[in-house]
Amino acid sequence: MKKVVCITGVAGGIGSATADIFARSGWCVVGVDCIAKPSLADGVEHYICTDISDPEAIKAMFDEISQRVGRLDALINNAAVQLVRSLVDTEPDEWDMLMGVNVRGPYLTIKYGFPLLSRQGGSIVNVSSVHAIATSKSMAAYAASKAALAALTRAAAIELASNNIRVNAVLPGAIDTDMLRAGLVRKHEKDNDFETRLDSLGKKHAIGRIGRPGEVGEIILFLSNDRGSSFITGQSLVVDGGAIARLSTE
């Protein structure tokens, strides 16, 4: 029987690439997003359109997964939203919306996905961000949410270990996704040379470029698969091309 993975935010860059990687590795992929008719990776066998910040919607989602595929071996909490705005200019409803998707969403999927995962054990991978460790101006709400997700990862790993469920996080840096590109546009509205800005960002990395979504997806697969990561839990793995290894004063 195929292993089953549920990937939230499956219509986005990292989500889509991760779905493709899992499918090519023989997994049954259940994709989740809030878009009614998204463009999906070929490997998504079942698609569920839902609001991950809504408890009733998440309960219904896992009921549907149980009925359609009957098991769950990995849960990938990838769905996220970003806000590029100074802390003092961030409105309370914007803060709540961002926390609702980036923190409340993973809490709900872990809570209501637990019965399915605990049947045979499995893995949870939360997609946090390097902003949980080091951030920049106008990213306060996003950074706070991703730091909270990293903390949630550690706490869940302790609580769920006795149920044979491992919980880890990946912390991507600058990955070539629509979210990254949109964020760069908002930060540098007066800079018309977007490709130069993107190239300059890449050169700030030790590897000399920004990352590709599939490079994060491969790490997510590794952490989900017991073959290589069976003794890893409660960890936050940075996938950033060496960006935060470099001193800002260098």
C-alpha positions as CSV (number, residue, x, y, z in Angstrom):
1,M,0.0,0.0,0.0
2,K,1.2,3.5,-0.9
3,K,2.2,5.8,1.9
4,V,0.0,8.9,2.1
5,V,1.2,12.5,2.5
6,C,-1.0,15.6,3.0
7,I,0.6,18.8,1.8
8,T,-1.0,22.2,2.6
9,G,-0.3,25.2,0.4
10,V,0.1,22.7,-2.4
11,A,-0.6,25.3,-5.1
12,G,2.4,27.4,-4.2
13,G,6.0,27.0,-5.3
14,I,7.4,24.8,-2.5
15,G,4.1,23.0,-2.1
16,S,3.8,22.1,-5.8
17,A,7.4,21.0,-6.1
18,T,7.1,18.9,-2.9
19,A,4.0,17.2,-4.2
20,D,5.8,16.3,-7.4
21,I,8.8,14.9,-5.5
22,F,6.6,12.8,-3.2
23,A,4.6,11.5,-6.2
24,R,7.7,10.5,-8.0
25,S,8.9,8.7,-4.9
26,G,5.7,6.5,-4.9
27,W,3.6,8.3,-2.3
28,C,-0.1,9.1,-2.6
29,V,-0.4,12.9,-2.5
30,V,-3.3,14.7,-0.9
31,G,-3.0,18.4,-1.7
32,V,-4.7,21.1,0.2
33,D,-5.1,24.8,-0.6
34,C,-7.7,27.6,-0.5
35,I,-7.9,28.0,-4.2
36,A,-11.0,26.6,-5.9
37,K,-9.4,25.6,-9.2
38,P,-5.6,25.7,-8.8
39,S,-3.0,24.6,-11.3
40,L,-1.6,21.5,-9.6
41,A,1.4,19.3,-9.9
42,D,0.6,16.1,-11.8
43,G,1.3,14.0,-8.8
44,V,-1.6,15.3,-6.7
45,E,-4.1,12.4,-6.5
46,H,-6.7,14.1,-4.3
47,Y,-7.2,17.8,-3.9
48,I,-9.1,19.5,-1.0
49,C,-10.0,23.2,-1.1
50,T,-10.3,24.4,2.5
51,D,-9.5,27.2,5.0
52,I,-6.8,25.7,7.3
53,S,-7.5,28.3,10.0
54,D,-11.1,27.0,10.4
55,P,-11.4,24.1,12.9
56,E,-14.6,22.6,11.4
57,A,-13.0,22.8,7.9
58,I,-10.0,20.9,9.1
59,K,-12.1,18.2,10.8
60,A,-14.0,17.7,7.6
61,M,-10.7,17.6,5.7
62,F,-9.3,14.7,7.7
63,D,-12.6,12.9,7.6
64,E,-12.4,13.1,3.8
65,I,-8.8,11.9,3.8
66,S,-9.8,9.0,6.1
67,Q,-12.7,8.0,3.8
68,R,-10.8,8.4,0.5
69,V,-7.4,7.0,1.3
70,G,-7.7,5.5,4.7
71,R,-4.4,6.5,6.2
72,L,-1.9,9.3,6.7
73,D,1.9,8.8,7.0
74,A,3.1,12.4,6.7
75,L,1.7,15.8,7.2
76,I,3.4,18.8,5.6
77,N,2.3,22.2,7.0
78,N,3.5,24.4,4.1
79,A,0.6,26.9,3.7
80,A,1.6,30.4,4.6
81,V,1.0,34.1,3.9
82,Q,3.5,36.9,4.1
83,L,3.1,40.5,5.1
84,V,5.7,43.1,4.2
85,R,4.9,46.0,6.5
86,S,6.4,47.7,9.5
87,L,5.2,46.5,12.9
88,V,3.6,49.8,13.9
89,D,1.8,50.0,10.5
90,T,0.5,46.4,10.8
91,E,-3.2,46.4,11.6
92,P,-4.6,44.0,14.2
93,D,-6.7,42.2,11.7
94,E,-3.7,41.7,9.4
95,W,-1.7,40.3,12.4
96,D,-4.6,37.9,13.2
97,M,-5.0,36.8,9.6
98,L,-1.3,36.0,9.3
99,M,-1.1,34.1,12.6
100,G,-4.3,32.3,11.7
101,V,-2.7,30.8,8.6
102,N,0.9,30.4,9.7
103,V,0.5,29.2,13.3
104,R,-3.2,28.4,14.0
105,G,-3.3,26.3,10.8
106,P,-0.5,24.0,11.7
107,Y,-1.8,23.7,15.2
108,L,-5.2,22.6,13.8
109,T,-3.8,20.1,11.3
110,I,-1.7,18.5,14.0
111,K,-4.6,18.4,16.4
112,Y,-7.1,16.9,14.0
113,G,-4.6,14.9,11.9
114,F,-3.3,13.1,15.0
115,P,-5.8,10.2,15.0
116,L,-4.9,9.2,11.5
117,L,-1.2,9.7,12.0
118,S,-1.1,7.7,15.2
119,R,-2.6,4.6,13.6
120,Q,0.8,3.6,12.2
121,G,3.1,6.4,13.2
122,G,4.4,9.0,10.9
123,S,6.1,12.3,10.4
124,I,5.1,16.0,10.5
125,V,7.2,18.6,8.7
126,N,6.4,22.3,9.4
127,V,7.7,24.7,6.8
128,S,9.0,27.6,8.9
129,S,11.5,30.2,7.6
130,V,15.0,31.6,8.3
131,H,13.0,34.6,9.5
132,A,12.5,32.6,12.7
133,I,16.2,33.1,13.3
134,A,17.2,36.3,11.6
135,T,14.9,38.8,10.0
136,S,14.8,42.1,8.2
137,K,12.8,45.4,8.3
138,S,9.0,45.2,7.7
139,M,8.8,41.5,8.4
140,A,7.9,41.5,12.1
141,A,4.5,39.7,11.9
142,Y,5.9,37.1,9.5
143,A,9.0,36.5,11.5
144,A,7.0,36.2,14.7
145,S,4.7,33.6,13.1
146,K,7.6,31.5,11.8
147,A,9.4,31.6,15.1
148,A,6.2,30.4,16.8
149,L,6.0,27.6,14.3
150,A,9.5,26.5,15.1
151,A,8.7,26.5,18.8
152,L,5.5,24.5,18.1
153,T,7.6,22.0,16.3
154,R,9.8,21.3,19.3
155,A,6.8,21.1,21.7
156,A,4.9,18.8,19.4
157,A,7.9,16.5,18.9
158,I,8.1,16.0,22.7
159,E,4.3,15.3,23.0
160,L,3.9,13.0,20.0
161,A,7.1,10.9,20.3
162,S,5.3,8.2,22.3
163,N,2.8,7.8,19.4
164,N,5.7,7.2,17.0
165,I,5.2,10.5,15.3
166,R,8.3,12.6,14.5
167,V,7.9,16.4,14.1
168,N,10.5,18.6,12.4
169,A,10.7,21.9,10.6
170,V,12.5,23.2,7.6
171,L,13.6,26.8,7.5
172,P,13.9,27.9,3.9
173,G,15.8,31.0,3.0
174,A,15.3,32.9,-0.3
175,I,13.5,30.4,-2.6
176,D,12.4,31.3,-6.1
177,T,8.7,31.4,-5.5
178,D,5.8,33.8,-6.2
179,M,5.9,34.8,-2.6
180,L,9.5,35.8,-2.7
181,R,9.1,37.7,-5.9
182,A,6.0,39.5,-4.6
183,G,7.8,40.4,-1.4
184,L,10.7,41.9,-3.3
185,V,8.4,44.0,-5.4
186,R,6.7,45.4,-2.3
187,K,10.0,46.1,-0.6
188,H,11.6,47.8,-3.6
189,E,8.7,49.5,-5.4
190,K,10.9,52.2,-6.8
191,D,13.4,49.7,-8.3
192,N,12.3,48.8,-11.8
193,D,15.2,46.5,-12.4
194,F,13.7,43.4,-10.7
195,E,16.1,40.8,-12.2
196,T,19.1,42.8,-11.0
197,R,17.5,42.9,-7.5
198,L,17.0,39.1,-7.6
199,D,20.6,38.5,-8.8
200,S,21.9,40.7,-6.0
201,L,19.9,38.8,-3.5
202,G,21.4,35.5,-4.8
203,K,24.9,36.8,-4.4
204,K,24.4,37.4,-0.7
205,H,24.3,33.6,-0.2
206,A,27.4,31.6,0.3
207,I,26.3,29.3,-2.6
208,G,25.9,32.4,-4.7
209,R,22.2,32.1,-5.8
210,I,18.7,31.8,-4.4
211,G,17.2,28.4,-3.9
212,R,14.8,26.3,-6.0
213,P,11.5,25.0,-4.6
214,G,12.5,21.4,-5.3
215,E,15.6,21.7,-3.1
216,V,13.3,22.4,-0.1
217,G,11.0,19.6,-1.3
218,E,13.8,17.0,-1.2
219,I,14.6,17.9,2.4
220,I,10.9,17.6,3.3
221,L,10.8,14.1,1.8
222,F,14.0,13.2,3.7
223,L,12.4,14.2,7.0
224,S,9.2,12.4,6.2
225,N,10.8,9.1,5.2
226,D,12.0,6.8,8.0
227,R,14.7,5.4,5.8
228,G,17.1,8.3,6.5
229,S,15.6,10.4,9.3
230,S,14.1,7.9,11.8
231,F,16.2,9.3,14.6
232,I,15.5,12.9,13.9
233,T,12.7,14.8,15.7
234,G,12.2,18.3,17.2
235,Q,14.7,19.8,14.8
236,S,14.7,22.9,12.6
237,L,16.8,22.4,9.5
238,V,17.9,25.6,7.8
239,V,17.9,25.4,4.0
240,D,19.2,28.8,2.9
241,G,22.3,28.4,0.8
242,G,24.5,29.6,3.7
243,A,22.8,33.0,3.9
244,I,22.7,33.3,7.7
245,A,26.1,31.7,8.1
246,R,27.6,34.9,6.8
247,L,28.2,37.9,9.1
248,S,26.2,40.9,8.1
249,T,29.4,43.0,8.6
250,E,31.4,40.9,6.2
